[in-house]
Amino acid sequence: AKEGRLWHISQFSLYSNCGKFVSLSKINTQGNETERITAESIAYDAQNREWIFKNGKHWFFDTHTYVPERFMPFEQWTFKCSENPNLMTFIHKPLKYLGAHELKEILSFVPKNHPRFLEHQIKYYSILSSPLICFMVVLLAIPFSLKGVRTNPMVGVSKAAGLFFVYYIVCSIGRMLGTQNTLSPLMAAWFPNLLMLAFGLLLYRQLAPK
């Protein structure tokens, strides 16, 4: 999390919002562990948005060596934070199965230096730019429909397949440049659609009847 917390929950049920064998570490800006909570069981109170740890220990680390120096046992410990079970599930879902709402929640939670932050950001902007695809398809179809020449249907199918292949390649290049920070995530997501729109306008000027 942006607040510097690292969670590990061995077992958790989204139906009961309960889990077992949990560890929560507090990490400083240098990446060193300063505190740790370990517990046999955990439950999430959705109404109060807080986690309830049971039968555990609160570990404190030395500020210089960052090794555990003491701990305090507890029967129950309550912790309120921005993390929730659904968010933790979103983070582990494959990128292609995430929607705009889920991606937005992930981006507001994970730090910008997270290894997959750019991938999620590009995917989020790609979803926002998806309505442009409909306009792009229509724009590419108009020149061929107005050409007024009878052709074999397979010619149209081959042209459509070719355009789809080119669009897929351009999308892959955009994602690659975005994850390498060569392009901004916003430009990496919009670049394929803008490029195909420019190609559609050029095609329209060349093939549309005068």
Number of C-alpha atoms within 10 A of each C-alpha: 16 12 14 15 15 13 15 11 15 11 12 17 11 11 6 9 16 17 19 17 17 20 20 16 19 18 17 13 8 6 9 17 21 19 20 20 20 22 24 15 21 25 19 21 14 11 6 8 13 17 21 16 26 20 14 22 21 17 18 19 17 13 12 8 10 13 15 15 11 11 15 10 14 14 11 14 17 13 10 13 9 11 15 16 16 12 15 12 11 17 19 8 11 8 15 8 8 18 13 15 9 18 22 15 14 20 17 11 16 17 15 13 9 12 11 14 16 20 16 23 22 23 22 23 19 23 16 14 17 14 11 14 15 9 14 20 15 11 19 21 16 16 20 16 11 12 12 11 8 6 8 8 8 9 10 13 11 11 12 15 12 12 15 12 12 14 16 13 13 18 19 14 14 23 25 15 16 21 20 12 12 12 16 18 26 17 18 27 25 21 20 24 22 16 13 20 19 15 14 21 15 13 17 19 11 11 15 14 10 5
